[in-house]
Amino acid sequence: MISKHKQEIESRNRDMIIWESEKKFCLVAILQYLIYFIVGILLSCFSWAILLQESFLYIILTIPLTLFFVYEIYKAINLKSAFLTQNGLLLQTRLKGTIFYPYGHFVIGFSLAVGIRYFERISVYGINHKNIEFVFPCGYDSLGIFKNNKDFKQFCTHYTQNALETMNTKEKVMLYKLYRQNIEIIFNEERNHNVFTLDFKPYEEEIKKYFCNELRKTLETMNSKEKVILYKNYKVWFEKTKNLQYNMDCFTSYMEEMESYLREKK
């Protein structure tokens, strides 16, 4: 059954909604979530009521600590509801109003509290720098607080892959960079912290070519020493990230110059 709220959104945006957020209740997750914020509030109160009585220098700790937990609470209560339409992601927030991200112009990353599963951070990164972060109780997987999170991921993957087919090279590169920032390589194992997955393989050569052209513009302004330093940095970054942005093939035409510089240096 289509909710009245959903019908209002469709009417206002003239776009059919294919997914609507439905939160589920998980007692353990909610309790852990509340413990985190209660501890934060107690620490802030302790700082103001006790530490400042001992020494005014504790203001250096008290103000940042209080601001941090106020900001955390803001991120916890900000999201009212989320929708996927045929054209993109629609977020209704309490403090920033309605935010819309077209498919192909956003990725979503997630991270869990280190060590203890108190909460997860969900970060929406937009190509146009419309970034926003939320704090949710932990589920069994990313966006686990929502009953229909698997449908959300499948829709985002499907519609974004379709959008990639019509995007220009620069837009593909910008989306690729956002997507890769949520991937880390640990002991040669790739860990993907994106909420939904994307396949850039059909566009790898196009993306590599773009990065190489941009790199050449930089290399043409550098002397031999600077090129060698940049080459070494790229090698380290590529080994750490496997990111196409640090493709070593881009240095091929400059290898002779760099090798000559290194021989002379010796």
N, C-alpha and C positions, 0 to 999 in steps of 0.2 A: 504494500500500500504506500502511495506517495504522500509524504507528510505535507501539511499546509505550508510549513517553512520552505520545504523543497520547491513547491509550486511557485512560491513568491520569488525565490531565487531564479528559477527558470524564466519566469515572466519578465523579471527586471533585466536579466542579462541576455534574453532571447537565445538561449543555449541550453540544450538538453543535458541534464545531470545524469551521469552514469554511475556515480558512487557517492555515498554520503557517510560521514563518520558516525560510528556507533560505538560508544565506549562500553567496556565490560567491567564488571566488578570482580576484583581479585583481592581478597582480604589481606593476604600476606604482602602483596605488592603495595597496597594502600598503606599498611602499617609501616613498612620500611620507608616509604615515601614521606609519611608524616613524621617519623622519627628524625629523618634528616633535617626537616625544617624546624621541628621543635628544638633540636640540639642547637641549630643555628640561632634561633631566637634567644635561647637561654644563654648562649655564649655572648651574644650582643648585649643582653641585659646585665650579665655579669661584668662585662667590660665597662659599661657605663656606671653601674652601681657600686662596684667594688674596686676595680683597678684604678679608676680615675681618682678615687679617694686616697689611694696610696701615692700616686704621682701623676701630675698632669701630663708627663711625657707619654703615658699610655694612650693619649689621644691619637698618637701615630698609629697604634694598632686598632683602637676602637672605631674610628671613623671608617677606614677601609673595610673592616670586618662587617660593620653594620650595612654599609652600602652594598657589599657583595651579597649578603643574604636578602636585602630588599630587592636587588636585581634578580636574584634566583626566584623569589616569590612572584615577581612580575612575570617571569618566563613561565612559571607554573600555572598562572591563572589567565594568561593573555588569550589563549585560543578558545573561541566559543564553539566553532564548528569548521569542518573542512569538507570540500566537495571536489569531485572531478567532473568536469564537463567534457564535451567532445573536443574542446579547444584548449583546455589546460586545467591547472590547479587553482581553486578559489579558496582562500583562507579568510574566515571572518574572525577578527580579533577584537578584544575589548578595548584596547588602547590605541591601536593603529588603524582601526576601521577594516575595510575589505581590501585584500591584496590579491592580485591575479598574476599567475605565471603561465605563459603559453608553453605548450609542449615544445621541447627542444631548447628552451631557455632557462631550465632549472634542473638541478639535481638535489637529492636529499641525503645527508649523511647522518649517521647515528653513532653514539658512543655511550658506553655504560660507565657508571661510577667505578673508579679503580678499586679492585679488591672485593668490594661488597656491592651486590646488586640492589642498591637503594633506588636508583632512578636511571632513566636514560635521557640523553640530550638528543633532540632531533633538530638538525640545522638545515634550513632551506637556503640554497645558494642560487642566486639568479645571475644571469649573464649581465644584466644591467645593474648589478650590485645591490639589488633589493634582497639583502640577506636578513633572515630572522631565525631566532633560536627558541625552542620550547623545552620545558622540562616535564617529563611524564613519569608516572610509576612504571616500573619494569614489567615487561611481559616475558614470554618465553622466546621471543625473537623481536626484531626491530618493529616498532609501532605496535607492540604486543598489547597495548592498552585498548586497541580497537578490535572489535569482534571480526570485522571484515578486512583485516590488514592484507591478507594474501590477494584479495581482489584488487586492492589499491595498487600493490606492486605490479601485478600482471597488466593492469590498465596503463600504468605509467610507462612500463617497458614497451608495450605494444604501440601506444600512441607516439612515444618519443622516437622509437625506431622509424616509424612512418614519417615523422617530422624531419628526421635527419636526411631523408631522401630528397627533400626539397630545399634544404638549407644551403647557403653558399659556404665556401671554404672557411672564411673567417669565423662564421657562426659555429661551424663544426669544431674548429680549433678551440674556440672559447668554451664550448660545452665539454670538449675532451679534457681541457685543463681543470675545469670544475670537478669533473668526474674523477680524474686521477688524484686530486688532492685528498680524496677519501679512501685512497688505497695505499697501504704501506707494505714494504717487503721486510720480513723478519726471518733471518736464517734461510734466505732464498725461498721463503714461502710467502705467497701473496695473500694479504688479508684485506678483503673488500668491505669497507664500512659504508657503502652506499645502500640505501634502503631498497632501491630497485636497480637491476642490472641493465647494462647497455652493451651492445656489441659494435665496436668501432673497426673491426677487421676489414670490412668492405671499403673503409675510407682511410686505411693506414698510409698508403702511398701518397694520397692527396694531402694528408696532415703532415707527413714527413717533409714533403716538398715545400709546404708553407713554412715550416720551422726552419728548414735549410735556407730558404730565401731570406728570411728575417735575420738568421745568424750571419749570412754572408754580408749583409749590409753593415753589421757590427764589426765583423772581421776586417773589412776593407778600411776601416778607420783606425785599426790597431797596428802597433809595431810587432816585430817578431816575438819579443819577450812577452808582451801582453797576450798574444795568441797562444803561446805555450802555456801560460798560467790558466787561461780560459779552457784550453784543451784538457789539462789535468783536472780542473774542477768538473768539467762535463763528464769526464770518465768516472769520477767518484759518484756524481749525481746519478748517472745512468745505472751504475752497478747497484746503487741504493734503491732506485725507484723503478727502473725499467721503463721509464717514461719516454715516449717518442720525441718529446721536446729536447731531449739530450742525446739524440741519435748521433753516433760518432762518425757516420758516413759523411756528415756535413763538412768535416775537416779534411777530407781526402785531397782536395786540390791545394791545400796549404801544408801538407805533410813535408814536402821537400824543403820548403822555407823554414819550418820549425826544426827539422833535423839538422839543417845547416847551422842554425843559430845554436843548437845544443853542442854541435861539434866545435864550433868556434869558442864557446864558453869553456869547454874542457881544455 
